[in-house]
Amino acid sequence: MWSLAADAMCILLVFVLVVLLSRRAIDPVVRSAEQQKQFITDASHELKTPITVIATCLRVLEMDVGKQKWIAWVTAAILSSSASRRVPSAV
C-alpha cells in the first residue's frame, strides 16, 4: 500500500515539474512570435507610406502637366507592385 501511494506522489511531482518547466521553455518562443508579428506590422506600414506618397505626387504631377504615358505607367507599376506584396493575414 505504501509503495502505491509513493508511486502516485512521484508521478504527480514529475507531472508538476514537467508542466512548470515546459511553460518556462515555451515562453521565449511565444515572445519571439509576438515580436515577429509586431515587426511585420511595422515594416508593412513603413513600406506603404512611401508608396502612397509617390502615388499621390504622381497624381498631382498629372494634374499639373496633364496626362502623360510615363506617369500612367509609373503609377500603374507602383500600385500593382504594392498590391502584389499584400499578404493576407494569417491570424
C-alpha positions as CSV (number, residue, x, y, z in Angstrom):
1,M,0.0,0.0,0.0
2,W,2.8,2.4,0.9
3,S,4.6,1.8,-2.4
4,L,1.5,2.6,-4.4
5,A,1.0,5.9,-2.6
6,A,4.7,6.8,-3.0
7,D,4.5,5.9,-6.8
8,A,1.4,8.2,-7.2
9,M,3.2,11.1,-5.4
10,C,6.3,10.7,-7.6
11,I,4.2,10.7,-10.7
12,L,2.3,13.8,-9.6
13,L,5.6,15.5,-8.7
14,V,7.0,14.7,-12.1
15,F,3.9,15.9,-13.8
16,V,4.0,19.3,-11.9
17,L,7.7,19.7,-12.8
18,V,7.1,18.9,-16.5
19,V,4.3,21.5,-16.6
20,L,6.3,24.2,-14.9
21,L,9.5,23.6,-16.9
22,S,7.6,23.3,-20.2
23,R,6.0,26.7,-19.7
24,R,9.4,28.2,-18.9
25,A,10.8,26.6,-22.1
26,I,7.9,27.9,-24.3
27,D,7.8,31.5,-23.1
28,P,10.7,32.6,-25.3
29,V,9.1,31.1,-28.3
30,V,5.8,32.8,-27.6
31,R,7.6,36.2,-27.0
32,S,9.5,35.8,-30.3
33,A,6.4,35.1,-32.3
34,E,4.7,38.2,-30.8
35,Q,7.8,40.3,-31.7
36,Q,7.9,38.9,-35.2
37,K,4.2,39.8,-35.7
38,Q,4.9,43.4,-34.5
39,F,7.9,43.7,-36.7
40,I,5.9,42.6,-39.8
41,T,3.2,45.1,-39.0
42,D,5.7,47.9,-38.5
43,A,7.6,47.0,-41.7
44,S,4.4,46.8,-43.7
45,H,3.3,50.3,-42.5
46,E,6.8,51.7,-43.3
47,L,6.6,50.4,-46.8
48,K,3.1,51.5,-47.6
49,T,3.7,55.1,-46.6
50,P,6.4,55.9,-49.2
51,I,4.4,54.2,-51.9
52,T,1.3,56.2,-51.1
53,V,3.4,59.4,-51.1
54,I,4.9,58.6,-54.5
55,A,1.5,57.7,-56.0
56,T,0.0,61.0,-54.6
57,C,2.8,63.0,-56.1
58,L,2.3,61.4,-59.4
59,R,-1.4,62.3,-59.4
60,V,-0.5,65.9,-58.5
61,L,2.1,66.0,-61.3
62,E,-0.5,64.6,-63.7
63,M,-3.0,67.3,-62.7
64,D,-0.2,69.9,-63.3
65,V,1.3,68.7,-66.6
66,G,-1.7,66.7,-68.0
67,K,-2.0,63.0,-68.9
68,Q,1.4,61.5,-69.8
69,K,2.0,57.9,-70.7
70,W,5.0,57.6,-68.4
71,I,3.1,59.0,-65.4
72,A,0.3,56.5,-66.0
73,W,2.9,53.7,-66.5
74,V,4.8,54.5,-63.3
75,T,1.5,54.9,-61.3
76,A,0.3,51.5,-62.5
77,A,3.7,49.9,-61.7
78,I,3.7,51.3,-58.2
79,L,0.1,50.4,-57.4
80,S,0.4,46.9,-58.9
81,S,3.7,46.4,-57.1
82,S,2.2,47.4,-53.7
83,A,-0.9,45.3,-54.3
84,S,1.1,42.2,-55.2
85,R,3.1,42.5,-51.9
86,R,0.0,42.4,-49.8
87,V,-0.2,39.2,-47.8
88,P,-3.5,38.1,-46.3
89,S,-3.4,38.0,-42.6
90,A,-2.8,34.5,-41.2
91,V,-4.3,35.4,-37.9
